[in-house]
Each structure stands twice: as structure tokens, then as C-alpha cells.
């Protein structure tokens, strides 16, 4: 018993001495990000300017949860624009637009990726209903619930509002999400936007994209758009959904991550697939943030593989 008491006292004294010897908290850098040379970034930018099958993604993790006010300073690279694969071509800012005042960290990341990596970022514009309210040149507009309310002035104002949203933070264009409007209304909007963006505009460096689900977009907008994004979510479409009459080289086929397929579903099949003649424009994913925590342990593993399948790295 005496031996046990002496032993416990000794252990207690030793523990107290250890704790009291250093009370400073030291930050440990668990994982140090890679650093790259200017030559690497120059080569990356040249690759993205080249004629190749592009990678595209709706990316949401950079922003606060929908409905939550304020900004976000995440510690995980899975919630940082800087953490996206370097070789991604186009990012659809699905959950809003980062600006220097509203989301300073995300905005800083975006500008670095634009300038150093050549990544392009597009606004996600809504053409799914008619309830938009916005202000252009000091005048307030309300589309209301009645599509007959969409006169030419209203449509031109909505196009101008979208253009302002793109230009103010320095985005690279817009993706118009079409799931509810009538075809003639979409045509009017795209032709208004084409006065500013797209291959027919004075500034063809600004992208004009239309994404869609089950309804076929009107073919009269084809000359005005850079790309068409088919929401080919295989749990709903069974595979690649290609509307008749649309050129394959302007088509991007998107799979859905996470909710339905933890491994990306048929994404790799989409990357391998090619039309009978020519080639496709590219492939991509909805909800890319879910693929950061890949079952393989490699961040964005399946998305990275799809890029390599379409554009094998030169060694």
C-alpha cells in the first residue's frame, strides 16, 4: 500500500511538472499546399486557351449555406475556390457571386485562379420562373408571375442587369439556367445578352452559355452561344441527353455528384464518350463540392480522372 501511494504521488508530480513547463500553444501545419513556378502557370493558361474538351462544374462549397447571411472563412480546402483542381476550365458560381466586400476570401481565391490558372467563372442566371425583381439604371423592375408581363423593355433590362452582375466583380460570362420559361422568352433574352457576350458580341471573350434539363432549347439561339450544358443526371436521364440539331462540339454533358452517386455515377463514361463524327465539347458535374471527400481519399478524384480521360497529360 505504501509503495502504491508513493508511486501515485510521483506520477502526479511528474504530470504537473510536464504541464507547467510550456503553456504556449503552437500551431501545427498539417498539410502544406504545393507551390508552383511561373512556368507552370503559364503552361496551364496556354492549355486552357487550346482547342480541347473542357471540364465544367457547378460549385457551391465556397459560399455560406443557402439562406445564411454573411461571409465564410473555411479551414478546409474542400470549401475553397483555391482548392479546386487546377485544370478545371469553367466554374458555375451556383450559389451566388463573390465580391471583395461580400465574400473577400472567395473573391481573392477567384481572382488568383482567373489570373494565374486561366480558370473562367460564370454567373448562374435564372430562367426558371418569372418572379425576378431587379434594378437597372435606377429603375425597379418586377417580372411578376405572368409571362405576358415580359415586354421588350423588361427583357432588355433583365439582360442588362445580368451583364452588370457579371462585369462588376470581373466574371467571365454567364450561364442561363433554362427550366421554366417559354422558348420565345429564352430566345429574346439570349439575343439581348448576345449584344454584350458570346461569339456574336463585341466582346467574344465573355461566355454566353445555356444549361437545360429535359426541354430542348430553341435552335435559333445556337449561333449566339458558346456552349450548351445538358443536365444529363443519369439517375433521371439514364445517360447522356443530347437534343437533336445541336452541334456536339458545343455540348457539355453533366452528371450529378453526391446525392445519387458518391463516386460520380457515369461521369467517367461521359468523359470517354464521343459522337460518331467529331467530338463533344466536354463534360462536367453538378455539386462538385461533394466530390472533394472522394471514397478514394484523393480530393476530386473522379472529376480529375474525367479531365485526364478527355485530355491526357503530356509527359
Secondary structure in CASP SS format (residue, H / E / C, confidence):
PFRMAT SS
TARGET T0000
AUTHOR 0000-0000-0000
METHOD secondary structure of the structure
MODEL  1
X C 1.00
X H 1.00
X H 1.00
X H 1.00
X H 1.00
X H 1.00
X H 1.00
X H 1.00
X H 1.00
X H 1.00
X H 1.00
X H 1.00
X H 1.00
X H 1.00
X H 1.00
X H 1.00
X H 1.00
X H 1.00
X H 1.00
X H 1.00
X H 1.00
X C 1.00
X C 1.00
X C 1.00
X C 1.00
X C 1.00
X C 1.00
X C 1.00
X C 1.00
X C 1.00
X C 1.00
X C 1.00
X C 1.00
X C 1.00
X C 1.00
X C 1.00
X C 1.00
X H 1.00
X H 1.00
X H 1.00
X H 1.00
X H 1.00
X H 1.00
X H 1.00
X H 1.00
X H 1.00
X H 1.00
X H 1.00
X H 1.00
X C 1.00
X C 1.00
X C 1.00
X C 1.00
X E 1.00
X E 1.00
X E 1.00
X E 1.00
X E 1.00
X E 1.00
X C 1.00
X C 1.00
X C 1.00
X C 1.00
X C 1.00
X C 1.00
X C 1.00
X C 1.00
X C 1.00
X C 1.00
X C 1.00
X C 1.00
X C 1.00
X C 1.00
X C 1.00
X C 1.00
X C 1.00
X H 1.00
X H 1.00
X H 1.00
X C 1.00
X H 1.00
X H 1.00
X H 1.00
X C 1.00
X C 1.00
X C 1.00
X C 1.00
X C 1.00
X C 1.00
X E 1.00
X E 1.00
X E 1.00
X E 1.00
X C 1.00
X C 1.00
X C 1.00
X C 1.00
X C 1.00
X C 1.00
X C 1.00
X C 1.00
X C 1.00
X C 1.00
X H 1.00
X H 1.00
X H 1.00
X H 1.00
X H 1.00
X H 1.00
X H 1.00
X H 1.00
X H 1.00
X H 1.00
X H 1.00
X H 1.00
X H 1.00
X H 1.00
X C 1.00
X C 1.00
X E 1.00
X E 1.00
X E 1.00
X E 1.00
X E 1.00
X E 1.00
X E 1.00
X E 1.00
X C 1.00
X C 1.00
X C 1.00
X C 1.00
X C 1.00
X E 1.00
X E 1.00
X E 1.00
X E 1.00
X C 1.00
X C 1.00
X E 1.00
X E 1.00
X E 1.00
X E 1.00
X C 1.00
X C 1.00
X C 1.00
X C 1.00
X H 1.00
X H 1.00
X H 1.00
X C 1.00
X C 1.00
X H 1.00
X H 1.00
X H 1.00
X H 1.00
X H 1.00
X H 1.00
X H 1.00
X H 1.00
X H 1.00
X H 1.00
X H 1.00
X H 1.00
X H 1.00
X H 1.00
X H 1.00
X H 1.00
X H 1.00
X C 1.00
X C 1.00
X C 1.00
X C 1.00
X E 1.00
X E 1.00
X E 1.00
X E 1.00
X E 1.00
X E 1.00
X C 1.00
X C 1.00
X C 1.00
X C 1.00
X H 1.00
X H 1.00
X H 1.00
X H 1.00
X H 1.00
X H 1.00
X H 1.00
X H 1.00
X H 1.00
X H 1.00
X H 1.00
X C 1.00
X C 1.00
X C 1.00
X C 1.00
X C 1.00
X C 1.00
X C 1.00
X C 1.00
X C 1.00
X C 1.00
X C 1.00
X C 1.00
X C 1.00
X E 1.00
X E 1.00
X E 1.00
X E 1.00
X E 1.00
X E 1.00
X C 1.00
X C 1.00
X C 1.00
X C 1.00
X C 1.00
X C 1.00
X H 1.00
X H 1.00
X H 1.00
X H 1.00
X H 1.00
X H 1.00
X C 1.00
X C 1.00
X E 1.00
X E 1.00
X E 1.00
X E 1.00
X E 1.00
X C 1.00
X C 1.00
X H 1.00
X H 1.00
X H 1.00
X H 1.00
X C 1.00
X C 1.00
X C 1.00
X C 1.00
X C 1.00
X C 1.00
X C 1.00
X C 1.00
X C 1.00
X C 1.00
X H 1.00
X H 1.00
X H 1.00
X E 1.00
X E 1.00
X E 1.00
X E 1.00
X E 1.00
X E 1.00
X C 1.00
X C 1.00
X C 1.00
X C 1.00
X C 1.00
X C 1.00
X C 1.00
X C 1.00
X C 1.00
X C 1.00
X H 1.00
X H 1.00
X H 1.00
X H 1.00
X H 1.00
X H 1.00
X C 1.00
X C 1.00
X C 1.00
X C 1.00
X C 1.00
X C 1.00
X C 1.00
X C 1.00
X C 1.00
X E 1.00
X E 1.00
X E 1.00
X E 1.00
X E 1.00
X C 1.00
X H 1.00
X H 1.00
X H 1.00
X H 1.00
X C 1.00
X C 1.00
X C 1.00
X C 1.00
X C 1.00
X C 1.00
X C 1.00
X C 1.00
X C 1.00
X H 1.00
X H 1.00
X H 1.00
X H 1.00
X H 1.00
X H 1.00
X H 1.00
X H 1.00
X H 1.00
X H 1.00
X C 1.00
X C 1.00
X C 1.00
X C 1.00
X C 1.00
END
